[in-house]
């Protein structure tokens, strides 16, 4: 008896490349030092530039995670109808994060 479930579709090459790029962004952002992970020694003053870079890293990390989630929603939009609604809700948030990161980077 044949199954009624559709065969899983293979992600397109561009989607795979986009996911790989997003993961690389997260890896780069996590490789940078964080004030939360290791507080600076008391004798060294943290500059405004360092604070801006750390905030930008945090925003880019969240943005890359959102982009990965949006890509997964795109890949599963045929099988999960609610994915379209989630995508519509999350995409503007990601765009706001990207704009905020761009504005912060312009300060440095």
DSSP file (Angstrom, degrees, kcal/mol; ACC not computed):
  #  RESIDUE AA STRUCTURE BP1 BP2  ACC     N-H-->O    O-->H-N    N-H-->O    O-->H-N    TCO  KAPPA ALPHA  PHI   PSI    X-CA   Y-CA   Z-CA
    1    1 A X              0   0    0      0, 0.0     2,-0.0     0, 0.0     0, 0.0   0.000 360.0 360.0 360.0 122.5    0.0    0.0    0.0
    2    2 A X        -     0   0    0      1,-0.1     2,-0.2     2,-0.0     0, 0.0  -0.340 360.0-113.8 -70.9 148.5    1.6    3.3   -1.1
    3    3 A X        -     0   0    0      1,-0.1    -1,-0.1     2,-0.1     0, 0.0  -0.559  10.7-149.4 -81.3 144.3    2.2    6.0    1.5
    4    4 A X        +     0   0    0     -2,-0.2     2,-0.3     2,-0.1    -1,-0.1   0.541  67.4 103.7 -88.8  -8.5    0.2    9.3    1.3
    5    5 A X  S    S-     0   0    0      1,-0.1    -2,-0.1     3,-0.0     2,-0.1  -0.564  77.8-116.1 -77.0 136.0    3.0   11.3    2.9
    6    6 A X        -     0   0    0     -2,-0.3     2,-0.2     1,-0.1    -1,-0.1  -0.382  31.8-104.2 -69.7 148.4    5.0   13.4    0.4
    7    7 A X        -     0   0    0      1,-0.1    -1,-0.1    -2,-0.1     2,-0.0  -0.483  44.9 -98.4 -69.1 140.3    8.7   12.6    0.0
    8    8 A X        -     0   0    0     -2,-0.2     2,-0.3     1,-0.1    -1,-0.1  -0.365  40.1-125.2 -62.3 137.4   10.9   15.1    1.8
    9    9 A X        -     0   0    0     66,-0.2     2,-0.4    -3,-0.1    -1,-0.1  -0.626  17.9-118.1 -86.5 142.4   12.2   17.7   -0.6
   10   10 A X        -     0   0    0     -2,-0.3     3,-0.1     1,-0.1    -1,-0.1  -0.641  35.2-111.5 -77.4 128.6   15.9   18.3   -0.9
   11   11 A X        -     0   0    0     -2,-0.4    -1,-0.1     1,-0.1    64,-0.0  -0.273  37.6-105.4 -58.9 146.2   16.9   21.9    0.0
   12   12 A X     >  -     0   0    0      1,-0.1     4,-2.3    -3,-0.0     5,-0.2  -0.275  25.8-111.8 -69.5 160.6   18.1   23.9   -2.9
   13   13 A X  H  > S+     0   0    0      1,-0.2     4,-2.5     2,-0.2     5,-0.2   0.877 118.1  53.6 -62.2 -38.1   21.8   24.7   -3.2
   14   14 A X  H  > S+     0   0    0      2,-0.2     4,-2.3     1,-0.2    -1,-0.2   0.888 108.2  49.7 -66.6 -36.7   21.2   28.4   -2.5
   15   15 A X  H  > S+     0   0    0      2,-0.2     4,-2.6     1,-0.2    -2,-0.2   0.917 111.6  48.6 -65.9 -42.7   19.3   27.5    0.7
   16   16 A X  H  X S+     0   0    0     -4,-2.3     4,-2.4     1,-0.2    -2,-0.2   0.911 112.3  48.6 -63.0 -41.3   22.2   25.3    1.8
   17   17 A X  H  X S+     0   0    0     -4,-2.5     4,-2.3     2,-0.2    -1,-0.2   0.891 110.9  50.9 -65.1 -38.7   24.7   28.0    1.0
   18   18 A X  H  X S+     0   0    0     -4,-2.3     4,-2.4     2,-0.2    -2,-0.2   0.910 110.6  48.4 -66.1 -42.2   22.6   30.5    2.9
   19   19 A X  H  X S+     0   0    0     -4,-2.6     4,-2.3     2,-0.2    -2,-0.2   0.912 111.8  49.8 -63.3 -41.9   22.4   28.3    6.0
   20   20 A X  H  X S+     0   0    0     -4,-2.4     4,-2.0     1,-0.2    -2,-0.2   0.894 110.6  50.2 -63.7 -39.5   26.2   27.7    5.8
   21   21 A X  H  X S+     0   0    0     -4,-2.3     4,-2.1     2,-0.2    -2,-0.2   0.909 110.1  50.2 -65.0 -42.0   26.8   31.4    5.6
   22   22 A X  H  X S+     0   0    0     -4,-2.4     4,-2.1     1,-0.2    -2,-0.2   0.905 110.3  49.6 -63.4 -41.5   24.6   32.1    8.6
   23   23 A X  H  X S+     0   0    0     -4,-2.3     4,-2.4     1,-0.2    -1,-0.2   0.883 109.0  52.8 -64.7 -37.4   26.4   29.4   10.6
   24   24 A X  H  X S+     0   0    0     -4,-2.0     4,-2.5     2,-0.2    -1,-0.2   0.887 107.5  51.9 -64.8 -38.1   29.7   31.0    9.6
   25   25 A X  H  X S+     0   0    0     -4,-2.1     4,-2.5     2,-0.2    -2,-0.2   0.915 109.9  48.8 -62.9 -42.7   28.4   34.4   10.8
   26   26 A X  H  X S+     0   0    0     -4,-2.1     4,-2.5     1,-0.2    -2,-0.2   0.924 111.1  50.2 -63.1 -43.5   27.5   32.9   14.2
   27   27 A X  H  X S+     0   0    0     -4,-2.4     4,-1.3     1,-0.2    -2,-0.2   0.909 111.8  47.6 -61.4 -42.4   30.9   31.2   14.5
   28   28 A X  H  X S+     0   0    0     -4,-2.5     4,-0.7     1,-0.2    -1,-0.2   0.915 112.9  48.5 -65.0 -41.9   32.7   34.5   13.7
   29   29 A X  H >< S+     0   0    0     -4,-2.5     3,-0.6     1,-0.2    -2,-0.2   0.875 111.7  49.3 -67.0 -36.5   30.6   36.4   16.2
   30   30 A X  H 3< S+     0   0    0     -4,-2.5    -1,-0.2     1,-0.2    -2,-0.2   0.744 101.9  63.6 -74.7 -21.9   31.1   33.8   18.9
   31   31 A X  H 3< S+     0   0    0     -4,-1.3    -1,-0.2    -5,-0.2    -2,-0.2   0.730  86.0  89.3 -74.0 -20.8   34.9   33.9   18.3
   32   32 A X  S << S-     0   0    0     -4,-0.7     2,-0.0    -3,-0.6    -3,-0.0  -0.481  92.0 -98.7 -76.5 147.8   35.1   37.5   19.4
   33   33 A X        -     0   0    0     -2,-0.1     2,-0.4     4,-0.0    -1,-0.1  -0.350  37.6-152.0 -67.4 147.1   35.6   38.2   23.1
   34   34 A X     >  -     0   0    0      1,-0.1     4,-2.2    -4,-0.1    -1,-0.0  -0.946  19.9-140.4-122.5 141.3   32.6   39.1   25.1
   35   35 A X  T  4 S+     0   0    0     -2,-0.4    -1,-0.1     1,-0.2    -2,-0.0   0.825 106.7  55.0 -65.3 -31.2   32.4   41.2   28.3
   36   36 A X  T  4 S+     0   0    0      1,-0.2     3,-0.3     2,-0.1    -1,-0.2   0.887 110.0  44.6 -69.7 -38.5   29.8   38.7   29.6
   37   37 A X  T  4 S+     0   0    0      1,-0.3     2,-0.4     0, 0.0    -2,-0.2   0.919 133.5  10.1 -74.3 -44.1   32.1   35.7   29.2
   38   38 A X  S  < S-     0   0    0     -4,-2.2    -1,-0.3     3,-0.0    -2,-0.1  -0.861  79.2-141.3-139.4 101.4   35.3   37.4   30.6
   39   39 A X        -     0   0    0     -2,-0.4     3,-0.1    -3,-0.3    -3,-0.1  -0.317  31.6-103.8 -62.9 144.4   35.0   40.7   32.3
   40   40 A X        -     0   0    0      1,-0.1    -1,-0.1     2,-0.1     6,-0.1  -0.311  43.8 -92.7 -66.1 151.5   37.8   43.1   31.6
   41   41 A X    >   -     0   0    0      1,-0.1     3,-1.4    -3,-0.1    -1,-0.1  -0.325  35.5-115.8 -61.8 148.3   40.4   43.6   34.4
   42   42 A X  T 3  S+     0   0    0      1,-0.3    -1,-0.1    -3,-0.1    -2,-0.1   0.783 112.4  58.4 -58.8 -28.5   39.6   46.5   36.7
   43   43 A X  T 3  S+     0   0    0      2,-0.1     2,-0.6     1,-0.0    -1,-0.3   0.736  94.9  74.1 -76.0 -20.0   42.7   48.4   35.6
   44   44 A X  S <  S-     0   0    0     -3,-1.4     2,-0.3     2,-0.0    -1,-0.0  -0.827  77.1-141.1 -98.8 124.0   41.7   48.5   32.0
   45   45 A X        -     0   0    0     -2,-0.6     2,-0.5     1,-0.0    -4,-0.1  -0.649  17.7-125.7 -81.3 134.9   38.9   50.9   31.0
   46   46 A X        -     0   0    0     -2,-0.3     2,-0.1    -6,-0.1    -1,-0.0  -0.699  28.0-135.6 -81.6 125.9   36.5   49.5   28.4
   47   47 A X     >  -     0   0    0     -2,-0.5     4,-1.9     1,-0.1     5,-0.1  -0.368  16.2-117.0 -80.3 160.7   36.3   51.9   25.5
   48   48 A X  H  > S+     0   0    0      1,-0.2     4,-2.4     2,-0.2     5,-0.2   0.870 116.0  57.7 -62.2 -37.5   33.0   53.0   23.8
   49   49 A X  H  > S+     0   0    0      1,-0.2     4,-2.5     2,-0.2    -1,-0.2   0.910 105.6  49.1 -61.4 -42.6   34.3   51.4   20.6
   50   50 A X  H  > S+     0   0    0      1,-0.2     4,-2.4     2,-0.2    -1,-0.2   0.899 110.8  50.5 -64.2 -40.0   34.7   48.0   22.3
   51   51 A X  H  X S+     0   0    0     -4,-1.9     4,-2.3     2,-0.2    -2,-0.2   0.896 110.7  49.1 -64.3 -39.8   31.2   48.3   23.8
   52   52 A X  H  X S+     0   0    0     -4,-2.4     4,-2.5     2,-0.2    -2,-0.2   0.918 111.1  49.7 -65.3 -43.1   29.7   49.1   20.4
   53   53 A X  H  X S+     0   0    0     -4,-2.5     4,-2.4     2,-0.2    -2,-0.2   0.897 111.4  48.8 -63.2 -40.3   31.5   46.1   18.8
   54   54 A X  H  X S+     0   0    0     -4,-2.4     4,-2.2     2,-0.2    -1,-0.2   0.910 112.2  47.9 -66.2 -42.0   30.3   43.8   21.5
   55   55 A X  H  X S+     0   0    0     -4,-2.3     4,-2.3     2,-0.2    -2,-0.2   0.900 111.8  50.8 -64.7 -39.9   26.7   45.0   21.1
   56   56 A X  H  X S+     0   0    0     -4,-2.5     4,-2.8     2,-0.2     5,-0.2   0.911 108.5  52.0 -63.7 -42.4   27.0   44.6   17.4
   57   57 A X  H  X S+     0   0    0     -4,-2.4     4,-2.2     1,-0.2    -2,-0.2   0.917 109.5  49.7 -59.2 -44.1   28.3   41.1   17.8
   58   58 A X  H  X S+     0   0    0     -4,-2.2     4,-2.0     1,-0.2    -1,-0.2   0.924 112.6  46.7 -61.4 -44.5   25.3   40.2   20.0
   59   59 A X  H  X S+     0   0    0     -4,-2.3     4,-2.6     1,-0.2    -2,-0.2   0.913 112.4  49.7 -65.2 -42.9   22.9   41.7   17.4
   60   60 A X  H  X S+     0   0    0     -4,-2.8     4,-2.6     1,-0.2    -1,-0.2   0.863 108.5  53.7 -65.3 -34.9   24.5   39.9   14.5
   61   61 A X  H  X S+     0   0    0     -4,-2.2     4,-2.0    -5,-0.2    -1,-0.2   0.929 112.0  43.9 -64.5 -45.3   24.4   36.6   16.4
   62   62 A X  H  X S+     0   0    0     -4,-2.0     4,-2.5     2,-0.2    -2,-0.2   0.907 113.6  51.8 -65.6 -41.4   20.7   36.9   17.0
   63   63 A X  H  X S+     0   0    0     -4,-2.6     4,-2.5     2,-0.2    -2,-0.2   0.904 109.2  49.4 -62.4 -42.4   20.2   38.0   13.4
   64   64 A X  H  X S+     0   0    0     -4,-2.6     4,-2.1     2,-0.2    -1,-0.2   0.891 110.9  50.4 -65.5 -39.0   22.1   35.0   12.1
   65   65 A X  H  X S+     0   0    0     -4,-2.0     4,-2.1     2,-0.2    -2,-0.2   0.914 111.1  48.5 -64.2 -41.9   20.0   32.7   14.3
   66   66 A X  H  X S+     0   0    0     -4,-2.5     4,-2.9     2,-0.2    -2,-0.2   0.904 109.5  53.0 -63.5 -41.1   16.8   34.3   13.0
   67   67 A X  H  X S+     0   0    0     -4,-2.5     4,-2.3     2,-0.2    -2,-0.2   0.897 108.6  49.7 -63.0 -39.4   18.0   33.9    9.4
   68   68 A X  H  X S+     0   0    0     -4,-2.1     4,-2.2     2,-0.2    -1,-0.2   0.918 111.9  48.3 -63.3 -42.5   18.6   30.2    9.9
   69   69 A X  H  X S+     0   0    0     -4,-2.1     4,-2.3     1,-0.2    -2,-0.2   0.907 111.0  50.5 -64.3 -42.1   15.2   29.8   11.4
   70   70 A X  H  X S+     0   0    0     -4,-2.9     4,-2.2     2,-0.2    -1,-0.2   0.883 109.1  51.9 -63.2 -38.2   13.6   31.7    8.5
   71   71 A X  H  X S+     0   0    0     -4,-2.3     4,-2.2     2,-0.2    -2,-0.2   0.908 109.3  49.5 -64.9 -41.4   15.5   29.5    6.0
   72   72 A X  H  X S+     0   0    0     -4,-2.2     4,-1.7     1,-0.2    -2,-0.2   0.900 109.4  52.0 -64.0 -39.8   14.2   26.4    7.8
   73   73 A X  H  < S+     0   0    0     -4,-2.3     4,-0.3     1,-0.2    -2,-0.2   0.899 109.0  51.0 -62.0 -39.6   10.6   27.8    7.7
   74   74 A X  H >< S+     0   0    0     -4,-2.2     3,-1.0     1,-0.2     4,-0.3   0.916 109.4  50.2 -62.2 -42.9   11.1   28.4    3.9
   75   75 A X  H 3< S+     0   0    0     -4,-2.2     3,-0.3     1,-0.2    -1,-0.2   0.822 117.8  38.9 -66.3 -30.5   12.2   24.9    3.4
   76   76 A X  T >X S+     0   0    0     -4,-1.7     4,-2.5     1,-0.2     3,-0.7   0.246  81.1 107.8-104.3  12.4    9.2   23.4    5.3
   77   77 A X  T <4 S+     0   0    0     -3,-1.0     7,-0.2    -4,-0.3    -1,-0.2   0.777  77.2  56.1 -64.0 -25.4    6.6   25.8    4.0
   78   78 A X  T 34 S+     0   0    0     -3,-0.3    -1,-0.2    -4,-0.3     3,-0.2   0.828 117.4  33.0 -73.5 -31.1    5.0   23.1    1.9
   79   79 A X  T <4 S+     0   0    0     -3,-0.7     2,-0.5     1,-0.2    -2,-0.2   0.721 120.8  46.6 -99.4 -23.9    4.5   20.8    4.8
   80   80 A X    ><  -     0   0    0     -4,-2.5     3,-1.6    -7,-0.2     4,-0.4  -0.894  60.9-171.4-123.0 100.2    3.8   23.2    7.7
   81   81 A X  T >> S+     0   0    0     -2,-0.5     3,-1.2     1,-0.3     4,-0.6   0.813  84.5  63.8 -62.3 -29.9    1.3   25.9    6.7
   82   82 A X  H 3> S+     0   0    0      1,-0.2     4,-2.2     2,-0.2    -1,-0.3   0.695  84.9  78.1 -67.6 -16.5    1.9   27.9    9.9
   83   83 A X  H <> S+     0   0    0     -3,-1.6     4,-2.5     1,-0.2    -1,-0.2   0.829  87.0  57.1 -60.8 -32.9    5.5   28.4    8.7
   84   84 A X  H <> S+     0   0    0     -3,-1.2     4,-2.1    -4,-0.4    -1,-0.2   0.914 108.3  46.3 -65.6 -42.4    4.3   31.2    6.4
   85   85 A X  H  X S+     0   0    0     -4,-0.6     4,-1.6     2,-0.2    -2,-0.2   0.905 112.8  49.3 -67.0 -41.7    2.8   33.1    9.2
   86   86 A X  H  X S+     0   0    0     -4,-2.2     4,-2.5     1,-0.2     5,-0.2   0.911 110.5  51.2 -62.6 -41.7    5.8   32.7   11.4
   87   87 A X  H  X S+     0   0    0     -4,-2.5     4,-2.4     1,-0.2    -2,-0.2   0.918 108.3  51.7 -60.9 -43.5    8.0   33.8    8.6
   88   88 A X  H  X S+     0   0    0     -4,-2.1     4,-0.5     1,-0.2    -1,-0.2   0.819 113.8  44.7 -64.7 -30.7    5.9   36.9    8.1
   89   89 A X  H  X S+     0   0    0     -4,-1.6     4,-0.6    -5,-0.1    -1,-0.2   0.854 118.0  41.4 -79.7 -36.2    6.2   37.8   11.8
   90   90 A X  H  X S+     0   0    0     -4,-2.5     4,-2.2     1,-0.2     5,-0.2   0.792  98.9  70.4 -87.1 -28.6    9.9   37.2   12.1
   91   91 A X  H  X S+     0   0    0     -4,-2.4     4,-2.3    -5,-0.2     5,-0.2   0.911  98.6  49.1 -59.6 -45.3   11.3   38.7    8.9
   92   92 A X  H  X S+     0   0    0     -4,-0.5     4,-2.1     1,-0.2    -1,-0.2   0.871 110.2  52.9 -62.9 -33.3   10.6   42.3   10.0
   93   93 A X  H  X S+     0   0    0     -4,-0.6     4,-2.2     2,-0.2    -1,-0.2   0.917 109.3  48.3 -65.4 -42.3   12.3   41.7   13.3
   94   94 A X  H  X S+     0   0    0     -4,-2.2     4,-2.5     1,-0.2    -2,-0.2   0.906 110.1  52.2 -63.6 -41.0   15.4   40.3   11.6
   95   95 A X  H  X S+     0   0    0     -4,-2.3     4,-2.3     1,-0.2    -1,-0.2   0.889 108.9  50.4 -63.6 -38.3   15.4   43.3    9.3
   96   96 A X  H  X S+     0   0    0     -4,-2.1     4,-2.4     2,-0.2    -1,-0.2   0.902 110.1  50.4 -65.0 -40.6   15.2   45.7   12.3
   97   97 A X  H  X S+     0   0    0     -4,-2.2     4,-2.5     2,-0.2    -2,-0.2   0.925 110.4  49.5 -62.6 -43.8   18.1   43.8   13.9
   98   98 A X  H  X S+     0   0    0     -4,-2.5     4,-2.3     1,-0.2    -2,-0.2   0.905 110.9  49.3 -62.7 -41.3   20.2   44.1   10.7
   99   99 A X  H  X S+     0   0    0     -4,-2.3     4,-2.2     2,-0.2    -1,-0.2   0.905 111.2  49.9 -64.5 -40.4   19.5   47.9   10.5
  100  100 A X  H  X S+     0   0    0     -4,-2.4     4,-2.3     2,-0.2    -2,-0.2   0.912 110.5  49.6 -63.7 -42.7   20.5   48.3   14.1
  101  101 A X  H  X S+     0   0    0     -4,-2.5     4,-2.6     1,-0.2    -2,-0.2   0.904 110.2  51.2 -63.6 -40.8   23.7   46.4   13.6
  102  102 A X  H  X S+     0   0    0     -4,-2.3     4,-1.7     1,-0.2    -2,-0.2   0.910 110.2  49.2 -62.8 -41.8   24.5   48.6   10.5
  103  103 A X  H  X S+     0   0    0     -4,-2.2     4,-0.7     2,-0.2    -2,-0.2   0.901 112.3  48.1 -65.5 -39.8   23.9   51.8   12.5
  104  104 A X  H >X S+     0   0    0     -4,-2.3     3,-1.1     1,-0.2     4,-0.7   0.928 110.4  51.0 -65.6 -43.3   26.2   50.6   15.3
  105  105 A X  H >< S+     0   0    0     -4,-2.6     3,-0.7     1,-0.3    -1,-0.2   0.828 103.1  60.1 -64.5 -29.9   28.9   49.6   12.9
  106  106 A X  H 3< S+     0   0    0     -4,-1.7    -1,-0.3     1,-0.2    -2,-0.2   0.749  98.2  60.2 -68.6 -22.6   28.7   53.0   11.3
  107  107 A X  H <<        0   0    0     -3,-1.1    -1,-0.2    -4,-0.7    -2,-0.2   0.761 360.0 360.0 -74.4 -24.8   29.6   54.5   14.7
  108  108 A X    <<        0   0    0     -4,-0.7    -1,-0.2    -3,-0.7    -2,-0.2   0.462 360.0 360.0 -88.0 360.0   33.0   52.7   14.8
